[in-house]
Amino acid sequence: MTARLVALLALAACLQLSAVVFLHWPGSTRESDSLGSDTHLLPLAREDVTRITVADANGREISVLRQNGQWHIDNASLPAAKGVVDRLLDALTRSTGFPVARSDSARARFEVDDAHFQRRITLASGAVDLQMSGERQTMDAVTIYLGTSPGIRQVYARRGDSTAIQAITLSTFDVPATVDGWLEPRLLSLERIDRVRYGNSEWTKSDSSWISKDAAQPPGEQALEALQALEQSFRTLQVTGTAATIRADGAAETVTHQVTIRHDNRDLTLRLSSGSTAGENYIHRSDFDRWFALSRYDHDRLADALRILSAEIDAEKTTAETTRAIELPD
């Protein structure tokens, strides 16, 4: 009798356990959800995404748009960093797996609620234009919320039309809501420069050699090294952000160097400026309507090369004046 009772109790316990597993298993019929274990967090095809809008908990918001295969920061006429876009789309398109939670309390706790989030990302496909005031026709869109982090390089995520919360390989720091966070750092870099005009002197590059316009001969050794350093500096130049507090016509009194270079049959004038606070270094290029911040390292590389050119110009001027003085008749 005792053995039979034990068997019945064990069977009842098994049935209860099975019911619990069935009711709470992801994708069960008790809790219908559009996000299953084999479904990507991002239902849009990666190549179809043409707009990404990011908002953060502080009310900041930014949109980046893809047009003609290139990503741009909306309303800023600036190129967006392809690496930032790729990192986000990579994380969203490869994120699959069983949800870690579904409840209302979990959404609030993990900060992936509609009203309480760390990032709200809206991804859309369809035709877009780069003017904020222009009308857009969106074919499809999805909203994804990012919240707190369960571990290093991980973040909780929830699709807006789903209750399921996933842990994905991404960080909220990878999804900024500022212009500087999306700005392409190499937007001022130049692979090749063909002419340098600094002060009243000019050097032109022919094949792999630099020729001084005035002397019609190669520049001096120091000037040549400075021109080569200038080339390398422009080739690897990276900005760290926009200088929002400086207008395009501002900082004129603090401009330390101004140089005009020829690139792709265009003359571009660049100005360097140092702020009143240590570590503030800025650059402006004539084809942009704003100043950009850059590291002290990049600033000093450009400034040092231009200082050497300036010294070479002064030396050549002194030599020329001395020569004329010697040649003058008594």
C-alpha positions in Angstrom: 0.0 0.0 0.0 2.8 2.4 1.0 4.7 1.6 -2.2 1.6 2.3 -4.3 1.0 5.6 -2.6 4.6 6.7 -3.1 4.3 5.8 -6.8 1.0 7.8 -7.1 2.6 10.8 -5.4 5.6 10.6 -7.7 3.4 10.4 -10.7 1.4 13.4 -9.6 4.7 15.4 -9.0 5.9 14.5 -12.5 2.6 15.7 -14.0 2.8 18.9 -12.1 6.4 19.5 -13.2 5.5 18.7 -16.8 2.7 21.3 -16.6 5.0 23.9 -15.2 7.5 23.3 -18.0 4.9 23.4 -20.6 3.3 26.6 -19.4 6.6 28.5 -19.0 8.5 27.0 -21.9 9.3 29.8 -24.5 6.9 29.7 -27.4 4.2 27.8 -25.5 0.6 28.5 -26.5 -0.1 30.0 -23.1 2.0 33.1 -23.8 1.8 33.8 -27.5 4.8 36.0 -28.7 6.0 37.1 -32.0 9.6 36.5 -31.1 10.5 32.8 -31.1 13.8 31.2 -30.3 14.7 30.9 -34.0 13.8 34.5 -34.9 16.3 37.3 -35.3 15.8 40.3 -33.1 15.9 42.4 -36.3 13.2 41.1 -38.7 14.4 43.4 -41.5 17.0 42.3 -44.0 20.3 44.0 -43.1 20.7 45.4 -46.6 17.2 46.8 -46.5 17.8 49.1 -43.5 18.0 52.7 -44.7 17.5 54.6 -41.5 18.5 54.2 -37.9 17.2 56.4 -35.2 18.7 56.2 -31.7 17.3 57.9 -28.5 18.7 57.6 -25.0 17.3 58.1 -21.5 18.4 61.7 -21.5 16.1 62.7 -24.4 18.9 62.9 -27.0 18.1 61.6 -30.4 19.9 61.2 -33.7 19.2 59.6 -37.0 21.6 58.2 -39.6 20.5 57.6 -43.2 21.8 55.4 -46.0 21.6 57.0 -49.4 23.5 55.8 -52.5 25.2 53.2 -50.4 26.7 55.8 -48.0 25.6 56.5 -44.4 25.1 60.1 -43.3 24.2 61.8 -40.1 20.7 63.4 -40.7 20.4 67.1 -40.5 24.2 67.5 -40.2 25.6 66.9 -43.7 28.3 64.7 -42.2 29.4 61.1 -43.0 28.5 58.5 -40.4 31.1 56.0 -39.3 30.5 52.7 -41.1 32.1 50.8 -38.3 29.4 52.0 -35.8 26.6 51.1 -38.2 28.1 47.6 -39.0 28.7 46.8 -35.3 25.0 47.6 -34.5 23.6 45.7 -37.4 25.9 42.7 -36.8 24.7 42.4 -33.2 21.0 42.7 -34.1 21.0 40.4 -37.1 22.9 37.5 -35.4 21.0 37.7 -32.1 18.9 34.6 -31.6 18.1 32.5 -28.6 15.7 31.8 -25.9 14.3 34.8 -24.0 15.6 35.3 -20.5 12.4 36.9 -19.3 9.0 38.1 -20.4 7.2 39.8 -17.5 6.3 43.4 -17.0 8.5 43.5 -13.9 11.5 42.2 -15.9 11.0 44.9 -18.5 11.2 47.5 -15.8 14.1 45.9 -14.0 16.2 45.4 -17.1 15.2 48.9 -18.4 13.8 47.7 -21.7 10.3 49.2 -21.2 8.6 51.5 -23.7 9.0 54.4 -21.3 12.1 53.3 -19.3 15.1 52.4 -21.5 18.7 53.1 -22.0 18.5 53.1 -25.8 15.5 53.1 -28.1 16.5 52.1 -31.6 14.1 52.4 -34.6 15.3 50.8 -37.8 13.4 51.4 -41.0 13.6 50.4 -44.7 12.4 52.4 -47.6 13.1 55.6 -49.4 14.6 58.4 -47.4 16.0 61.8 -48.0 18.6 63.8 -46.0 16.4 66.7 -45.1 14.7 66.6 -41.8 11.8 68.7 -43.2 11.4 66.4 -46.2 8.7 63.7 -46.3 9.8 60.1 -45.9 8.0 57.1 -47.0 8.9 54.2 -44.7 8.1 50.7 -46.0 8.8 48.9 -42.8 10.1 49.7 -39.3 10.9 48.0 -36.0 11.8 49.4 -32.6 14.3 47.7 -30.3 15.0 48.7 -26.7 18.4 48.2 -25.0 18.7 48.2 -21.3 21.1 47.2 -18.5 24.0 44.8 -18.9 24.1 41.3 -17.6 27.9 41.1 -18.2 30.8 42.4 -20.2 29.9 43.3 -23.8 26.3 42.2 -23.3 23.0 44.1 -23.0 19.4 43.1 -22.5 17.3 43.8 -25.6 13.6 43.6 -26.4 11.8 44.2 -29.7 8.9 46.6 -29.3 6.2 44.3 -30.5 7.4 41.5 -28.2 7.5 40.7 -24.5 10.6 38.5 -24.9 13.8 39.9 -23.4 17.1 38.6 -24.8 20.7 39.1 -23.8 22.8 40.1 -26.8 26.4 40.8 -27.5 26.5 44.6 -27.6 27.0 47.5 -25.4 25.0 50.7 -25.1 28.3 52.6 -25.6 28.3 51.1 -29.1 25.0 52.8 -29.8 25.5 56.5 -29.1 22.7 59.2 -29.4 25.1 62.0 -30.3 26.6 63.4 -33.5 30.1 62.8 -32.2 29.4 59.2 -31.5 28.3 58.5 -35.1 30.8 60.8 -36.8 33.2 59.2 -39.3 36.6 60.0 -37.7 38.5 60.0 -41.0 36.3 62.5 -42.8 39.2 64.9 -43.1 41.9 62.4 -44.1 43.4 62.7 -47.5 45.1 59.8 -49.2 47.1 62.1 -51.5 47.9 65.8 -51.7 49.3 67.3 -54.9 50.2 70.9 -53.8 50.9 72.8 -50.6 50.7 76.5 -50.4 51.9 78.0 -47.1 52.4 81.7 -46.7 53.9 83.0 -49.9 55.6 79.7 -50.8 54.2 76.8 -52.8 55.4 73.2 -53.4 53.9 70.9 -56.1 54.2 67.2 -56.2 55.2 65.6 -59.5 55.1 61.8 -59.4 56.9 61.1 -56.2 59.0 64.3 -56.0 58.2 67.8 -54.5 59.2 70.9 -56.5 59.4 74.4 -55.1 57.4 76.7 -57.3 59.7 79.7 -56.8 63.0 77.9 -57.2 61.7 75.3 -59.7 63.9 72.8 -57.8 63.5 70.3 -55.0 63.0 71.9 -51.6 65.7 71.7 -48.9 66.1 68.6 -46.8 64.2 69.9 -43.9 61.4 71.2 -46.1 61.2 67.9 -47.9 60.9 66.0 -44.6 58.2 68.5 -43.5 56.2 68.0 -46.7 56.4 64.2 -46.3 55.4 64.4 -42.7 52.4 66.6 -43.8 51.4 64.0 -46.3 51.5 61.3 -43.7 49.6 63.4 -41.2 46.8 64.1 -43.6 46.7 60.4 -44.7 46.0 59.2 -41.1 44.2 62.3 -39.7 41.3 61.5 -37.4 38.9 63.9 -35.7 37.5 63.2 -32.3 34.2 65.1 -32.7 32.6 68.4 -33.7 33.5 71.6 -32.1 30.0 72.8 -31.4 31.0 75.9 -29.6 33.1 77.3 -32.5 31.4 78.7 -35.6 33.0 78.3 -39.0 34.0 82.0 -38.9 35.0 81.8 -35.2 38.3 81.2 -33.5 40.1 83.4 -36.1 42.1 85.1 -33.4 43.4 81.8 -32.2 44.3 80.3 -35.6 47.9 79.1 -35.3 48.4 77.8 -38.9 46.7 78.1 -42.2 47.6 76.0 -45.2 46.0 75.4 -48.6 46.4 72.1 -50.3 45.3 70.7 -53.6 43.5 67.3 -53.6 41.6 65.8 -56.5 41.8 69.1 -58.4 40.3 71.0 -55.5 42.0 73.6 -53.3 41.2 73.1 -49.7 42.2 75.5 -47.0 42.8 74.1 -43.5 43.2 76.1 -40.3 44.5 74.9 -37.0 43.5 76.4 -33.7 44.2 75.7 -30.0 41.6 76.5 -27.3 42.3 78.4 -24.1 42.0 75.2 -22.2 44.8 72.6 -22.3 43.9 69.8 -24.6 41.6 71.8 -26.8 42.7 71.4 -30.4 40.6 72.2 -33.5 40.8 72.0 -37.2 38.6 73.6 -39.9 38.5 72.7 -43.6 37.0 75.0 -46.2 34.6 72.5 -47.6 32.8 72.0 -44.2 30.8 74.6 -42.3 32.1 73.7 -38.9 35.2 73.2 -36.8 36.2 69.7 -35.6 38.1 68.6 -32.5 41.2 66.5 -32.9 43.7 64.9 -30.6 46.8 66.8 -29.5 48.9 64.1 -31.3 47.2 64.8 -34.6 47.3 68.6 -34.1 50.9 68.6 -33.1 52.0 66.5 -36.1 50.4 69.0 -38.5 51.6 72.0 -36.6 55.2 70.7 -36.3 55.4 70.1 -40.0 54.0 73.5 -40.8 56.5 75.2 -38.3 59.4 73.5 -40.1 58.0 74.8 -43.5 57.7 78.3 -42.0 61.3 78.1 -40.7 62.4 77.0 -44.2 60.6 79.8 -45.8 62.2 82.3 -43.5 65.6 80.8 -44.2 65.1 81.0 -47.9 63.9 84.6 -47.6 67.0 85.6 -45.6 69.3 83.8 -48.1 67.6 85.6 -51.0 67.9 89.0 -49.3 71.5 88.4 -48.5 72.3 87.4 -52.0 70.6 90.5 -53.4 72.5 92.7 -51.0 75.8 91.1 -52.1 74.9 91.6 -55.8 74.0 95.3 -55.4 76.7 97.6 -56.7 78.4 100.0 -54.4 
